[in-house]
Structure formats: structure tokens, C-alpha cells
């Protein structure tokens, strides 16, 4: 049996359009349940007037509008649940980095995607139209929009996937069944990659009326929608209907490793069952849930004691939650399990999103995977009073985080940090105004700081901790700042030691001071020119990749050229990342990274300190160079941290290849310009100092530039700010122009009618380097369940 892993996640939920928006709001104890009164008079007359509605609006704001994800022609062909599935699939495939074009890969990629009820609106509206107007009032798209398997069909058509194509429809367990069945298709060799999950959009007066007549819905909280879904609470009185979709990209392990995909989880166990008892009510002892969970553990070869977290089905019904509580304790307590019920961690995340019916299991499988990966327990909202016998750890409370506008957070964190850097730079500028000859070297030190911040270790360390802290509900805009300050502590100390040592022995090498100055200037100029040429080549490749991404079909933009991956210090200190739960704790980690001294920019700075000391420069003046190095490094590290936080919390920027390449091109272009301008100025200045007889307007200009390096240095600092702000201002009009051109080249997609109908799942977060535990997702009435092992590394 082949091993199966999770490499991509995507979701549209009442908490937002996009997995990052959804996960962030879930950890912030946000609620997506609202009143349905605004949807029309028919909803006003129902006993339950609350629902988990996907928020409407721009994708940039983490909200839903179909035109952000598809053309109008495609929108007309699809039911809303299929549109949610398409959007979630696009996000999951981008997250997985899977955009196959080769025939073999397309044939090895399949889709298993289902829905519980599907397009009830279409059935209702067409029935009314047919009754009133007859045959001609029935749309030709009626059947294609009605069929549940068309969600999977549209996904396969859009992306050209020719592998297995199935559609599960097993009520509340649909999503988890689709994922489990897809994992077995991979395990048995029918596919290498599967898109799997569930989608639902049946918030219609008829559906609500039907559930209300069955006395399944919450009706006592119409005036307080966010309090209506109450998993495990003593006052629970029914579920809240919701809509959305959840998609996972599953992949054969060796296939994922071969293409270096990010692995979230390993699917280790999958259990299905039926309690053979009643159409809607579970057995009081939770027999169905118990059997499914036991089966999942058996397949995973895991004991109950290994389970770290259970994401419960927990719909907020009186019978269902009680039965599930009994089943969970029956499974996880005992000789091979936990000693006390309080050791069992359980969440009922339907308190935040309601019951998504056919999408519920898939969305909760995603929540389970992320919970273990990020080592954080999502809350059970509205759990104010536990009934007698409910003694597990149901996570009723988590640290509350005040919602702050993202733009304001970035502006405050980034601006405030760099204001302190400016305060440190002003004294350096004042000192340099009396020592003009040191300005060029000072600019070089500052530029070296910028260059060093582009090191793989810096980028990967900041990226890793930014993602982990965001996942814990924080807004870690200062991660890069603290890391940079810790790193520079070692740089400053080492520079002082090297300078003091060089000064102590400089009397033995006095005659060579002039030669040392020439060598220092030569090395400086050569380094900057070489840096400019290398970055020029990088800029060329970035522009090529940007053109390729723009020319690619929408959803197929692939970032082939990137700088991801850590350096040697990241590998050495990877276990230290687990100890960091606040941005300021990046400072000691930065100190440890600083001990590495593994880059040319750090060595070049030590060379500057050594040469200046040998020339007789005061140690207090030499201190300017590591300080400016720190300022440059901290500037870029802080910007990186703020930009990464924006990227990972913005539904509009997350995984937007074109946006990423655009800003990389801007930053790289400015770096090339600065490096070449300063490098050639130093080179020509060196030539002029060796041959003072050179004359003419050009050489006069070089001489004047050499006397005004302070102005040049200020211009360089300003250029980063000006071009950075200009690129932000110009991005949206440029992007609109690009998208209009791309829209003209799009191809309208058709329909598919392949069908299937499968059953269940287990998800297992797992790191290839470390295993950390197992989790289970419990379902309802014969639901399948999820067992997972943790990915501990971000």
C-alpha cells in the first residue's frame, strides 16, 4: 500500500473566502453565523433565522464574489456549491504547487468531490417555472447545474485532470468520505494525486423549513446569531445550517518528495461505520461514531493514547453531542488510552461556522490538520456551561485577540520600527559630515546589511516564524526586527574585536596603510559591481518568469524561480524554532544565527573594520560601519516580516504568483541600480585618486560625487522608499491592465458528467523529520473519522 500525504489546502467558509482568512478568524474566536432576515420575506417567516453564510465582497478582503474566480460564462454553467468547489480547488492547487501539463501527470490526477444536497435552489425555482410556464421555462442547464457530480466534473474540465472522477453524497459525512476514498485510490495506485473534499450551498427557505420541521435547527437565538451554534453546551438546541467548501490535495508520498512539495499531513487511517439504528438520531451510546474511530485507529496502527486532538462532529443537537461525548471517552480512555477525560482535547468548530452539511467533514479535516501542525487548539465557541458528564477538555476559551485593521498594523509596526532605526542613523550621519572620506565605506556597510538580509537563512527563519505565530492568532509584524537585532549584536561585537585587534598591530604595518586603503576601495567597488551583475541576472530571470506567469492560463501560474529554503544555520538550529511563541523571542535566535558568520557580506564588514583600524581610524568611528550594517539589515528584515504577514493574512495576495514576482522585480531592480551606481563611483574614484591628471566633465563629476557621498547615501535610502511606495501605488492599475489582457485570452470551459459515489477519511499531519502525535475527527451517525500525526515544523 502506497503512503498518502496532504500537500494542499483550500476553503470557502462563513469565516471567509480562503483558508488563511478562515483559519485566522477561527483562532480569533470569530463567528461566521449571521441573520438570514435580509435574504427575503420567506426567511423571515421561518422558525430558524440564522445561518453560516459565506461573506460577500471582494476576494482582496477575504470575501466571496464569483467573478474573482471565474468568467461569467462559467458562473452561469455552475451551481453555487460547484463555484465554491472551483475556488477552493484553485487555492488548494496553488498551495500544493501542482499545475501539471504533461499527459502522464494529467492522467495520474483525479478528483473526488461531493455534496450533501447540492443545488436545491435550481430544483425549487425550475419546478415553480415549469408549473407556471411549462416546458419552455426549463433551462438547458437545469440538469448540469443540478447534478452533484458536476462539481468534480467542472474541476477536472478546468484543469484537464483525467484520473479517477467520483462524487460522494453521504449527507454530513460527504467531505470526509471523499477524502478517505481519494486516499485509497492513491494507495492502490489508481492515481498519484487527488483533489478531494466537499461543497455545499443549500441555504434556501425550503431546506431550512425541512430541517426545522424535523426539529433539528436552533430556533432560540434568532436575535443573537453568533451565539446560536453551541457545541456541547448545556443550552444547545439544534444546529445552524451553513455553506462553503473544503478541498485537500492528496498525493503519493514519493511523488510529493520528488517534487519537493510542502507536506502538511499523512493519511494513515480511515474508518467507516453505521449504527444501523435510525434515519437521523444516533444511538445514545454513540456506537456508530465509536466504530468508525476505532477502525481509523486500527488502519493507522495507532493506540488511543497517541491521539492529541479530536475535531468533533458536534452539531449542537442534544442527542448527537451527548452520543459523541460518550463515544470519544469510550475510545480514548482505558489501558491503551488516556488516564483522565481532561487529557482528551476536543473542539467543536461548528460553533464558528455552523453545519456545512456535505462540506463539513472536509473543512473540519483541514482544521484538524492545521491544529496539529501549528500546535494550537481552535476554540469551541459559545461553550458557557458544560453538562454533567462532559468532562473532556473542550477548549471553551482561548486567548482573545483584538481585531486590528491589517494596513494599520503594518504601518504601525513597520513605521515605528524604522523610526527607531532612523534615530540610530542620524548620529552616524552627523559624524560622517565631519569625515567625508568615510561616507563611501559607510554606504557600502549599509548596502552590505541590505544584501545580508537577503540571505536564505534570514528569509526562511522570518518566514517560518511569521507563519507559525500567525497560526497562533498573533500579528507578528516585528519578527524580522527582533531577529535582525539579535543577529547584529554578534556582528557589532565581532567588528569591534576585529578592529581593536587590527589597531593593536597596525604599527607593524604602517607603511602599508595607503596600500590597504587602495585594496579596501578596490574590494568594495569589485564587490558592489559583482553584486549588481548577479542581481541583474536574477532580475532578468524574474522578468522572464513574470511574463510566463502573465501568459499562463488563470490558475496555472507557476513560480519556478524562487529563493525558498533555509541555509545551513536554519538546518542547525531548526529545533530552536519550537521554543518561540512571541516575536521578541526571535532576538536570542538571531544571536545564535549571528554566531554562524557564514556569508560574504559579514566577512566583508569585518574586512572593512580591519582595514579602517589598520589605517588608524578611531574605534568609535569604525563603530559606524556595523551600526549602518545593522540599519540596512534591520530595514529589509523588518520589511520582509511585515510583507510576509500581509501575504499570509491577505486572501488577495496569498499565493498570488504575479504579485510576488512583481514586487521581487521592483526590489531587485532597485538593488541592481544602487549596487552598480555606488560600485562604479568607487571604481572611477579610485582611478582618479591614482591618476589625478585626468580631467574633463566626466572626471570632474566623479570628483564632485566623491565630495558628496553623504547626499548619495541619502538618495540611496530615499530610492528604496520612493520606488517601494511607487510600486505599491502603481500595482493595482498595472494589474487591472494585465488581467484585462489575460481575460481576453481565456478559454470557456464546458461540462462533464462522470459520476461516482464513495465513502470516508482520516487525515494525519506528519513531518518527514518528526512525528508528534495522532488526532481523530469524529463524525455523526455512521460518520467516518480522521486520524492524524502532527507536522511540527512550519
Protein Blocks (a to p, Z undefined) as FASTA:
>chain_A
ZZdddfbdcdddfkbgcjklmmmmmmnopafbdcfklnojklmmpmblcdcdddeddfkl
opacfklmocfklmmmpcfklmmmmmmmmmmmmmnopacfbfklmmmpccddddfklpmk
lmmmmmmmmmmnommlpcfklmmmmpmklmmmmmmmmnopabdcddddehjlmmmmmmmm
mmmmmmnopafbdcedddddfbcfklmmmmmmnopacfklmmmmmlmpcghiakbgbdcd
dedddddddddfklmmmnopacfbdcfbdcdddehlafklccfklmmmmmmmmmmmmmno
pafklpmbdcdfklopaklmmmmmmmmmmmmgcjklcfbfklpccddfklmnopnhjmmm
mmmmmmmmmmmmnopacddehilbccehiaccehlaccddddddfklmmmmmmmmmmmmm
mmmmmmmmmmmmmmmmlmmmmmmmmmmmmmmmmpmklmmmmmmmmmmmmmnopacfklmm
mmmmmmmmmmmmmmmmmmmmmmmmmmmmmmmmmmmmmmmmmmmmmmmmmmmmmmmmmmmm
mmmmmmmmmmpcehiaccfbccedcdfklmmmmmmmmmpcbfklmmmmmmmmmmnopafk
lmmmmmmmmmmmmnopafklmmmmmmmmmmmmmmmmmmmmmmmmmmmmmmklgoplklmm
mmmmmmmmmmmmmmmmmmmmmmmmmmmmmmmmbgcjklmmmmmmmmmmmmmmmmmmmmmm
mmmmmmmmmmmmmmmmmmmmmmmmpccddddfbdcdddbdddddddfkbccbdcddddee
hiacddddddfbZZ
